[in-house]
Amino acid sequence: MSNYSGVEKTQSEKLGYLPNVNLLMKILLGLILFTIISTALVYAETESVIVDGNSYDVNYTVTGMTVSGIEADTDFISLIFTVDVTDSSGTLDVTFERVFFDSIFNEADDDFIILIDGDEPTFTETQTNSQSRTLSIELPTGSEEVEIIGSSFNNSVTTTTDDSDSEDKAAADTTTMPTQCGPGTVLKDGACVLDERCGPGTIFEDGVCVLDSTATPTSGTSSKGMGKELIIALVAGIAIAGTIGVILAIISKVSKSSD
């Protein structure tokens, strides 16, 4: 009888060390519920965006909301997220590769412009390096659209060298072109051509045609001048010869009278 009592006591002590089944079930259900809620509220996603025929991956993480699509607007250099905030507030953490999407001003990082249904939200830039930039954006409940505006897509392609070459070429062309022409000529299409606005022997100066002091007389003018001088000399010679003849005639008459 005493042996039976000892066995029963030993079994009771063993059962006392066994965990409570109800407690285990509660803990298990709590873990399952926590896992479901955590998965529903926080998860990481990757969405592909097409820009100029190239596909880029946008990595983002959301809390209390979902993202149903991402679209690129190349006219405004922006990315548009279609969202649904199911909780009292949501958080969107998104990472951009710089070669895909960036915001630069004067060769330095500039703030992105963010609009939620047309309004400016609260956001911070949580991580920045030479390869990527990460933004954390707070969204109120009921939000439907998030637009993130930057300064460039496909930032790996630059045109700095091409622009400088074009400027150097333009400067070289300018130095080889004449900027001033001589009297009687004007600059036209990069060359000095005859100014046809005034007649021969004149130039266009201060809006009027004036005598060109540097112009050389033409052959016609020289011939005309020479003819006029010849006539004057001929008339003068005849007058002198006539005067001498009259004087000689008077002397001859006086001489005859004396005889």
PyMOL commands that set and color helices and strands:
alter all, ss='L'
color gray80, all
select helices_A, chain A and resi 2-17+21-41+160-176+219-258
alter helices_A, ss='H'
color red, helices_A
select strands_A, chain A and resi 42-51+54-63+65-73+78-85+89-97+101-102+104-105+108-109+113-116+123-128+132-140+145-149+152-153+185-188+191-194+202-205+208-211
alter strands_A, ss='S'
color yellow, strands_A
deselect
rebuild
show_as cartoon
